[in-house]
């Protein structure tokens, strides 16, 4: 059993690496967004609480998110371990997670920080675009279609950019990360859980660096 958290600013590749680690180690990737949607769709008591808040256009409070995570950790598929993706984001959430894990007699094996260069990160995100037909991903600098204006995969001619993939928007998201989430690095360092890797390499290189820090079972 192995329980992990991935930390890093938006665009650092946490989701990509979480999927790889989960596949390699038989872990379950727990995304707060996915768990919220599943709880609402299932109509569970906590899901109904979350839906009421979301229907009012408000952010789901920490206590409801923690309740959903706590229930999800009891799932039979989570017995082999989990990777938390997108949680915790604040010191208050980290403290609440500690209480949940202690109550369930579970331990956090490692917190992996993906360290990035901000300027390169902005360039990485702001240059992304995808094929409107098949969703294949491209980049202004790092991965252009082999034939300009034509998708390598399906031959589509139309491409899309996410409206929040702009330098200005990424800059704002980074500010939120450094203000609210980066204090977790010190929190987990003091607990002896923190492991830092260079998040600016290739997917394969970052994955190998993460593997070197994972506990052996």
MARMAR-91110 format. One record per atom (N, C-alpha, C, O): x, y, z. Coordinates in pm, whole numbers. Each point is the difference from the previous one (the first is absolute). Last residue first. Layout:
BEGIN
<<X,Y,Z>>
...
***
This chain:
BEGIN
<<811,-145,-209>>
<<-95,-87,70>>
<<36,-146,-17>>
<<-69,-87,53>>
<<302,619,-59>>
<<-1,-134,-59>>
<<-91,-91,81>>
<<5,-1,123>>
<<-33,559,-196>>
<<39,-110,90>>
<<-10,-133,-72>>
<<-88,-21,-83>>
<<197,479,-186>>
<<-114,-74,54>>
<<49,-113,89>>
<<103,-61,-28>>
<<170,375,-238>>
<<-37,45,134>>
<<-113,-80,64>>
<<-33,22,116>>
<<205,-92,-565>>
<<116,-14,88>>
<<-32,40,144>>
<<70,-41,93>>
<<-389,98,-445>>
<<13,-140,39>>
<<114,-19,100>>
<<-9,-82,91>>
<<-51,508,-292>>
<<-101,-29,102>>
<<16,-142,51>>
<<-4,-24,121>>
<<273,152,-477>>
<<43,69,122>>
<<-98,-25,113>>
<<40,-18,115>>
<<-147,-146,-543>>
<<111,-77,57>>
<<48,63,131>>
<<33,-71,95>>
<<-366,299,-342>>
<<-52,-124,56>>
<<109,-83,67>>
<<-22,-57,107>>
<<143,442,-345>>
<<-67,37,126>>
<<-54,-125,68>>
<<11,-15,122>>
<<179,-44,-545>>
<<103,36,98>>
<<-62,36,135>>
<<52,-38,106>>
<<-345,-57,-471>>
<<75,-120,41>>
<<103,32,108>>
<<13,-74,97>>
<<-259,425,-297>>
<<-89,-81,82>>
<<74,-122,54>>
<<-17,-39,116>>
<<335,442,-222>>
<<-99,-75,-77>>
<<-88,-80,96>>
<<35,-19,116>>
<<170,435,120>>
<<54,-95,-97>>
<<-111,-65,-81>>
<<-116,39,7>>
<<70,275,371>>
<<9,62,-133>>
<<59,-93,-105>>
<<14,39,-116>>
<<-86,-87,617>>
<<-119,-26,-79>>
<<7,52,-142>>
<<-99,-9,-73>>
<<434,-171,495>>
<<-5,98,-107>>
<<-119,-33,-91>>
<<-1,-104,-66>>
<<-7,-35,591>>
<<60,-41,-127>>
<<-15,115,-100>>
<<-87,85,14>>
<<43,-219,563>>
<<-7,95,-110>>
<<69,-54,-124>>
<<109,-57,9>>
<<-369,-99,486>>
<<103,-39,-96>>
<<-14,92,-121>>
<<-110,15,-53>>
<<-91,-60,607>>
<<20,70,-127>>
<<117,-56,-80>>
<<108,-23,53>>
<<-278,-101,407>>
<<-64,-66,-114>>
<<44,55,-136>>
<<-14,-69,-101>>
<<112,199,586>>
<<89,-98,-59>>
<<-54,-72,-121>>
<<56,-100,-45>>
<<-227,476,334>>
<<-49,-132,34>>
<<87,-111,-57>>
<<-19,-117,32>>
<<104,573,-129>>
<<18,-17,144>>
<<-48,-137,47>>
<<49,-51,101>>
<<-118,169,-550>>
<<144,-14,24>>
<<25,-25,150>>
<<80,-86,36>>
<<-516,188,-180>>
<<36,-141,-20>>
<<150,-24,15>>
<<42,-111,34>>
<<-201,555,17>>
<<-79,-86,90>>
<<43,-145,-12>>
<<26,-66,100>>
<<146,391,-400>>
<<62,6,132>>
<<-67,-91,100>>
<<66,-62,83>>
<<-261,94,-505>>
<<134,-56,-16>>
<<74,-1,134>>
<<62,-100,36>>
<<-493,303,-90>>
<<-3,-143,29>>
<<138,-64,-13>>
<<27,-103,62>>
<<-124,565,-178>>
<<33,-24,141>>
<<-2,-148,39>>
<<59,-39,100>>
<<-194,185,-547>>
<<143,-21,23>>
<<38,-12,149>>
<<100,-64,30>>
<<-557,164,-194>>
<<44,-140,0>>
<<147,-19,33>>
<<36,-100,63>>
<<-274,540,-84>>
<<-82,-92,77>>
<<60,-140,16>>
<<-15,-63,104>>
<<234,441,-342>>
<<-61,57,120>>
<<-65,-107,87>>
<<14,4,122>>
<<182,-113,-543>>
<<105,39,94>>
<<-57,58,130>>
<<61,-12,106>>
<<-366,-114,-454>>
<<75,-116,48>>
<<103,41,105>>
<<8,-62,106>>
<<-247,400,-327>>
<<-86,-71,95>>
<<74,-120,58>>
<<-9,-27,120>>
<<227,261,-458>>
<<-7,83,120>>
<<-85,-69,107>>
<<36,-1,118>>
<<-16,-196,-544>>
<<125,-20,74>>
<<-1,80,130>>
<<46,-48,103>>
<<-402,104,-402>>
<<-9,-130,66>>
<<126,-30,80>>
<<-7,-62,107>>
<<-2,452,-370>>
<<-92,13,114>>
<<-11,-131,77>>
<<-4,-1,123>>
<<258,2,-519>>
<<66,81,103>>
<<-87,16,123>>
<<49,-6,113>>
<<-229,-203,-493>>
<<95,-88,68>>
<<71,75,111>>
<<22,-56,108>>
<<-306,306,-384>>
<<-76,-90,87>>
<<92,-94,78>>
<<-20,-23,119>>
<<217,311,-438>>
<<-60,78,109>>
<<-74,-90,98>>
<<15,14,122>>
<<172,-200,-518>>
<<105,38,94>>
<<-59,74,120>>
<<44,-20,113>>
<<-359,-328,-352>>
<<66,123,-41>>
<<102,37,105>>
<<-11,-41,116>>
<<-367,-324,-166>>
<<141,-27,-32>>
<<65,125,-60>>
<<45,-2,-115>>
<<-517,-53,236>>
<<85,34,115>>
<<147,-32,-23>>
<<81,15,91>>
<<-424,-103,-422>>
<<-2,143,29>>
<<87,40,118>>
<<44,115,9>>
<<61,-529,-344>>
<<-81,24,119>>
<<4,146,35>>
<<108,60,-2>>
<<-53,-234,-502>>
<<80,34,117>>
<<-95,22,117>>
<<-105,63,-14>>
<<92,-340,-504>>
<<-57,79,109>>
<<105,29,105>>
<<96,-75,19>>
<<-164,-71,-590>>
<<69,-16,127>>
<<-60,94,103>>
<<-54,106,-34>>
<<-34,-356,-492>>
<<-41,99,99>>
<<66,-31,134>>
<<2,-114,46>>
<<27,-157,-449>>
<<55,131,-36>>
<<-33,108,103>>
<<44,115,-14>>
<<33,-701,-17>>
<<-88,114,24>>
<<69,133,-28>>
<<122,11,7>>
<<46,-485,-20>>
<<-7,85,-120>>
<<-92,119,16>>
<<-26,72,-97>>
<<166,-429,424>>
<<-125,-20,-74>>
<<-13,83,-126>>
<<-96,-15,-75>>
<<511,-7,348>>
<<-74,-121,34>>
<<-120,-23,-91>>
<<-17,-109,-56>>
<<315,499,40>>
<<76,-120,-34>>
<<-85,-127,14>>
<<22,-98,-72>>
<<-218,597,-44>>
<<26,-90,113>>
<<73,-125,-48>>
<<-40,-61,-99>>
<<64,557,-132>>
<<-64,-131,-16>>
<<39,-92,115>>
<<118,-17,29>>
<<55,473,-113>>
<<-145,11,-14>>
<<-74,-131,-14>>
<<-121,0,-22>>
<<630,-15,-95>>
<<-64,116,62>>
<<-150,2,-26>>
<<-46,-14,-114>>
<<339,-426,151>>
<<-44,85,-111>>
<<-80,114,60>>
<<-102,-22,66>>
<<285,-243,247>>
<<101,-22,-104>>
<<-31,79,-126>>
<<90,50,-67>>
<<-252,136,547>>
<<-37,-107,-93>>
<<106,-14,-110>>
<<60,99,-41>>
<<119,93,500>>
<<-87,44,-108>>
<<-44,-121,-84>>
<<73,-99,-6>>
<<169,182,491>>
<<-58,-107,-81>>
<<-101,56,-100>>
<<-120,1,27>>
<<404,274,267>>
<<56,-133,24>>
<<-58,-111,-88>>
<<65,-102,-22>>
<<-197,587,13>>
<<145,-12,-11>>
<<48,-145,0>>
<<90,-35,-77>>
<<-560,149,97>>
<<56,97,-93>>
<<149,-21,-23>>
<<49,13,-112>>
<<-365,-427,240>>
<<57,116,69>>
<<67,91,-103>>
<<61,-46,-96>>
<<-457,-401,165>>
<<114,61,-69>>
<<48,121,81>>
<<-60,39,100>>
<<-298,-522,-81>>
<<60,120,56>>
<<122,48,-77>>
<<80,-81,-49>>
<<-576,-196,-61>>
<<147,-14,4>>
<<62,133,42>>
<<-43,107,-43>>
<<-443,-212,-33>>
<<58,39,128>>
<<150,-17,11>>
<<55,20,108>>
<<-398,-81,-483>>
<<40,-119,77>>
<<64,31,134>>
<<22,-90,80>>
<<-223,444,-364>>
<<-68,-124,-38>>
<<35,-117,91>>
<<-89,-67,53>>
<<284,513,-28>>
<<-142,8,38>>
<<-73,-130,-28>>
<<-105,-25,59>>
<<635,94,69>>
<<-85,-24,-116>>
<<-146,-1,46>>
<<-35,-70,95>>
<<393,354,192>>
<<-43,-136,-30>>
<<-82,-5,-127>>
<<-59,99,-43>>
<<465,215,349>>
<<-125,-2,-76>>
<<-30,-143,-40>>
<<89,-85,-2>>
<<281,426,329>>
<<-71,-124,-29>>
<<-121,23,-91>>
<<-70,101,12>>
<<407,216,197>>
<<19,-42,-138>>
<<-80,-121,-41>>
<<12,-47,-114>>
<<1,245,561>>
<<-58,99,-92>>
<<14,-42,-146>>
<<-73,50,-86>>
<<268,-317,440>>
<<-146,-2,2>>
<<-59,91,-107>>
<<-93,-39,-70>>
<<568,15,121>>
<<-51,-135,-25>>
<<-152,0,-12>>
<<-55,-62,-91>>
<<280,459,220>>
<<18,-28,-142>>
<<-60,-135,-36>>
<<-64,-15,-105>>
<<68,130,556>>
<<-95,87,-72>>
<<9,-27,-150>>
<<-102,-11,-68>>
<<416,-206,334>>
<<-134,-56,21>>
<<-106,82,-74>>
<<-89,-56,-65>>
<<535,204,75>>
<<-15,-113,-90>>
<<-138,-62,12>>
<<-58,-47,-98>>
<<164,393,393>>
<<-4,53,-136>>
<<-20,-112,-101>>
<<-78,13,-95>>
<<130,-132,557>>
<<-126,67,-29>>
<<-9,48,-145>>
<<-102,-20,-66>>
<<357,-416,248>>
<<40,138,-28>>
<<-124,74,-48>>
<<-63,-40,-98>>
<<52,-403,437>>
<<-3,52,-137>>
<<58,140,-6>>
<<9,70,101>>
<<-89,-569,214>>
<<57,136,-4>>
<<8,47,-145>>
<<41,-75,-88>>
<<-337,-293,377>>
<<53,21,-134>>
<<47,145,-9>>
<<-82,92,-10>>
<<5,-443,446>>
<<-9,135,-56>>
<<61,2,-139>>
<<115,-41,-18>>
<<-337,-351,365>>
<<93,28,-109>>
<<-25,141,-53>>
<<-109,30,-48>>
<<31,-342,510>>
<<-57,116,-70>>
<<103,41,-104>>
<<110,44,35>>
<<-216,-534,257>>
<<87,102,-60>>
<<-84,111,-61>>
<<-111,-23,-48>>
<<-69,-330,340>>
<<135,-50,-25>>
<<93,105,-58>>
<<118,3,35>>
<<-559,-15,308>>
<<41,64,-125>>
<<146,-37,-24>>
<<87,33,81>>
<<-473,-326,206>>
<<113,93,3>>
<<27,55,-139>>
<<-33,-62,-102>>
<<-400,-166,433>>
<<74,2,-126>>
<<116,98,13>>
<<-4,91,83>>
<<-386,-204,222>>
<<126,-73,21>>
<<75,-19,-133>>
<<56,-106,-28>>
<<-465,364,121>>
<<-12,-124,-76>>
<<124,-88,13>>
<<9,-106,-61>>
<<-31,532,272>>
<<-122,-70,44>>
<<-14,-136,-68>>
<<-51,-95,59>>
<<400,384,-193>>
<<26,-52,135>>
<<-119,-81,48>>
<<17,-106,60>>
<<-60,333,-469>>
<<92,-113,-11>>
<<27,-64,137>>
<<5,-122,12>>
<<-268,514,-24>>
<<-71,-111,-65>>
<<90,-123,-5>>
<<-42,-111,34>>
<<230,509,124>>
<<-96,-54,98>>
<<-74,-120,-58>>
<<-23,-99,69>>
<<317,339,-350>>
<<74,-71,104>>
<<-94,-66,100>>
<<22,-114,41>>
<<-208,400,-363>>
<<38,-129,-58>>
<<78,-83,101>>
<<-21,-121,11>>
<<-85,560,107>>
<<-122,-82,-1>>
<<30,-139,-56>>
<<-51,-100,51>>
<<394,418,-64>>
<<-25,-40,139>>
<<-123,-90,9>>
<<-2,-97,75>>
<<102,285,-492>>
<<103,-98,37>>
<<-22,-51,142>>
<<14,-119,26>>
<<-287,469,-184>>
<<-37,-128,-62>>
<<101,-109,36>>
<<-39,-115,22>>
<<132,551,121>>
<<-118,-49,72>>
<<-44,-135,-57>>
<<-38,-90,76>>
<<388,322,-292>>
<<44,-59,127>>
<<-117,-56,79>>
<<13,-104,65>>
<<-71,117,-595>>
<<28,98,106>>
<<46,-73,125>>
<<-16,-121,13>>
<<-104,-113,-409>>
<<48,123,-62>>
<<38,106,103>>
<<66,99,-34>>
<<-93,-689,10>>
<<-48,128,52>>
<<58,119,-77>>
<<105,-12,-64>>
<<-243,-259,-239>>
<<-31,15,142>>
<<116,-58,80>>
<<50,-107,-34>>
<<-63,86,-443>>
<<-78,121,21>>
<<-44,23,143>>
<<-79,90,28>>
<<204,-564,-137>>
<<25,93,-109>>
<<-89,123,20>>
<<-122,-9,-15>>
<<329,-461,285>>
<<-91,113,9>>
<<42,106,-101>>
<<113,49,3>>
<<-54,-601,25>>
<<72,124,-29>>
<<-102,112,6>>
<<-98,-2,-75>>
<<112,-525,316>>
<<-58,106,-83>>
<<103,109,-30>>
<<101,14,69>>
<<-180,-585,114>>
<<66,129,4>>
<<-60,98,-98>>
<<-68,-38,-95>>
<<-86,-418,205>>
<<140,-13,-40>>
<<77,129,-1>>
<<121,0,-23>>
<<-592,-31,128>>
<<76,-71,103>>
<<147,-17,-36>>
<<84,-15,88>>
<<-475,214,-336>>
<<106,86,55>>
<<89,-71,101>>
<<93,60,54>>
<<-489,-245,-274>>
<<106,18,-100>>
<<115,85,50>>
<<105,7,-63>>
<<-502,-88,326>>
<<82,-122,-10>>
<<115,19,-98>>
<<107,-58,19>>
<<-312,479,254>>
<<-33,-86,-113>>
<<95,-118,-11>>
<<119,11,28>>
<<-101,371,281>>
<<-53,-126,51>>
<<-34,-98,-112>>
<<-31,-116,27>>
<<179,565,-103>>
<<113,-81,47>>
<<-46,-134,56>>
<<80,-93,12>>
<<-397,425,-145>>
<<62,-65,-116>>
<<115,-91,43>>
<<22,-105,-61>>
<<-244,374,383>>
<<-86,-111,-44>>
<<65,-77,-115>>
<<-9,-122,-6>>
<<232,506,159>>
<<-1,-101,105>>
<<-83,-121,-42>>
<<42,-114,19>>
<<-42,492,-298>>
<<127,-73,-8>>
<<3,-112,103>>
<<45,-111,-30>>
<<-414,397,43>>
<<-4,-80,-122>>
<<127,-83,-14>>
<<-5,-118,-35>>
<<-17,426,387>>
<<-95,-109,25>>
<<-8,-94,-120>>
<<-7,-122,15>>
<<261,515,-55>>
<<68,-96,87>>
<<-90,-120,29>>
<<47,-114,6>>
<<-233,472,-244>>
<<102,-66,-83>>
<<70,-108,82>>
<<21,-112,-48>>
<<-323,385,276>>
<<-71,-91,-89>>
<<98,-77,-87>>
<<-15,-121,-20>>
<<183,453,309>>
<<-53,-111,79>>
<<-76,-101,-86>>
<<0,-119,29>>
<<186,527,-219>>
<<98,-105,32>>
<<-63,-119,71>>
<<33,-115,-29>>
<<-354,409,-290>>
<<90,24,114>>
<<87,-121,32>>
<<-31,-113,-38>>
<<-167,282,-447>>
<<-29,-104,100>>
<<98,17,116>>
<<121,-1,-23>>
<<-282,417,-285>>
<<105,-102,11>>
<<-36,-100,108>>
<<-48,38,107>>
<<-347,224,-377>>
<<103,24,100>>
<<105,-112,-5>>
<<-25,-108,-54>>
<<-415,173,-185>>
<<113,65,-65>>
<<115,29,95>>
<<84,84,-29>>
<<-509,-324,98>>
<<-3,143,37>>
<<116,76,-62>>
<<13,121,17>>
<<-50,-587,-75>>
<<-117,60,-65>>
<<-14,148,34>>
<<-59,77,-77>>
<<393,-337,291>>
<<36,27,-139>>
<<-116,65,-75>>
<<22,85,-86>>
<<-95,-228,531>>
<<97,111,-2>>
<<31,40,-144>>
<<3,118,-34>>
<<-277,-490,99>>
<<-70,119,46>>
<<91,123,-5>>
<<-42,109,-38>>
<<227,-532,-56>>
<<-85,49,-110>>
<<-72,127,40>>
<<-11,93,-80>>
<<268,-324,406>>
<<85,67,-98>>
<<-84,60,-113>>
<<28,111,-45>>
<<-251,-370,367>>
<<50,124,61>>
<<81,79,-102>>
<<-18,121,-15>>
<<-125,-543,-112>>
<<-112,94,0>>
<<40,133,64>>
<<-43,107,-44>>
<<355,-458,53>>
<<-17,48,-137>>
<<-113,100,-11>>
<<10,98,-74>>
<<63,-326,477>>
<<99,107,-17>>
<<-7,56,-141>>
<<28,118,-21>>
<<-321,-477,112>>
<<-28,114,89>>
<<100,115,-17>>
<<-40,116,-9>>
<<-21,-411,-422>>
<<31,-34,139>>
<<-31,121,89>>
<<-13,112,-50>>
<<-32,-183,-451>>
<<-105,45,90>>
<<23,-39,144>>
<<-95,-10,78>>
<<351,-52,-512>>
<<-47,-114,78>>
<<-113,39,95>>
<<-75,-86,47>>
<<295,417,-311>>
<<-75,-90,-88>>
<<-58,-119,77>>
<<-109,-48,-32>>
<<389,350,263>>
<<-123,68,-39>>
<<-86,-93,-84>>
<<-121,-12,21>>
<<548,-139,97>>
<<-86,5,119>>
<<-134,66,-32>>
<<-104,-45,48>>
<<434,36,-385>>
<<-50,-135,26>>
<<-96,-1,120>>
<<-104,-66,-4>>
<<330,469,-104>>
<<-101,-33,-101>>
<<-62,-137,25>>
<<-121,-18,-16>>
<<476,149,296>>
<<-118,85,22>>
<<-111,-35,-98>>
<<-116,-16,39>>
<<533,-193,-95>>
<<-70,-53,117>>
<<-126,81,31>>
<<-103,-57,36>>
<<391,202,-384>>
<<-67,-125,-38>>
<<-82,-55,117>>
<<-112,-47,-18>>
<<378,427,102>>
<<-107,32,-93>>
<<-80,-123,-38>>
<<-123,3,-1>>
<<509,-52,268>>
<<-111,57,76>>
<<-117,34,-92>>
<<-116,-20,37>>
<<459,-383,-123>>
<<-12,141,-37>>
<<-121,57,72>>
<<-108,-58,-4>>
<<438,-398,37>>
<<-117,67,54>>
<<7,149,-32>>
<<81,74,56>>
<<132,-578,-224>>
<<19,145,-7>>
<<-129,67,46>>
<<-104,-17,-63>>
<<324,-483,182>>
<<-117,71,-49>>
<<28,150,4>>
<<40,54,103>>
<<319,-494,-166>>
<<-63,96,91>>
<<-124,61,-65>>
<<-19,-9,-121>>
<<383,-322,-34>>
<<-132,-47,39>>
<<-70,89,100>>
<<-75,-48,85>>
<<510,108,-319>>
<<1,-52,137>>
<<-136,-49,48>>
<<-17,-36,116>>
<<116,229,-561>>
<<119,-81,31>>
<<-9,-69,136>>
<<60,-106,19>>
<<-404,409,-171>>
<<4,-119,-86>>
<<115,-92,39>>
<<-15,-123,0>>
<<-23,537,222>>
<<-114,-85,34>>
<<3,-130,-80>>
<<-25,-108,54>>
<<341,440,-156>>
<<31,-65,128>>
<<-112,-97,37>>
<<26,-112,44>>
<<-96,376,-426>>
<<109,-96,-23>>
<<31,-78,128>>
<<13,-122,-2>>
<<-330,474,24>>
<<-53,-112,-79>>
<<106,-109,-20>>
<<-29,-119,9>>
<<159,521,200>>
<<-87,-79,87>>
<<-56,-121,-73>>
<<-6,-110,56>>
<<259,430,-296>>
<<84,-88,82>>
<<-85,-87,93>>
<<34,-116,25>>
<<-259,438,-288>>
<<67,-98,-87>>
<<80,-100,82>>
<<-10,-121,-21>>
<<-191,485,247>>
<<-98,-96,-47>>
<<61,-109,-85>>
<<-35,-118,13>>
<<310,478,137>>
<<-42,-88,110>>
<<-97,-107,-48>>
<<15,-118,34>>
<<242,501,-263>>
<<-6,-140,-44>>
<<-46,-97,105>>
<<23,-120,-13>>
<<19,622,-2>>
<<127,-66,31>>
<<-1,-147,-42>>
<<105,-64,0>>
<<-467,411,-19>>
<<78,-24,-120>>
<<130,-73,24>>
<<76,-23,-94>>
<<-275,289,501>>
<<-79,-44,-116>>
<<88,-15,-123>>
<<83,87,-30>>
<<180,-148,487>>
<<-89,102,-57>>
<<-80,-54,-117>>
<<32,-107,-52>>
<<123,-221,452>>
<<66,77,-104>>
<<-99,98,-60>>
<<-121,-21,10>>
<<140,-482,295>>
<<-13,144,12>>
<<76,68,-114>>
<<100,-51,-49>>
<<-324,-461,212>>
<<83,72,-95>>
<<-28,149,16>>
<<-116,42,-5>>
<<66,-507,337>>
<<-53,129,-44>>
<<99,58,-101>>
<<121,-7,21>>
<<-244,-528,192>>
<<85,108,-48>>
<<-80,127,-24>>
<<-122,-3,-22>>
<<144,-543,246>>
<<-83,119,-15>>
<<88,121,-29>>
<<95,27,73>>
<<-93,-610,-78>>
<<78,123,-10>>
<<-95,117,-25>>
<<-81,-3,-93>>
<<136,-582,207>>
<<-84,120,0>>
<<87,124,0>>
<<102,6,69>>
***
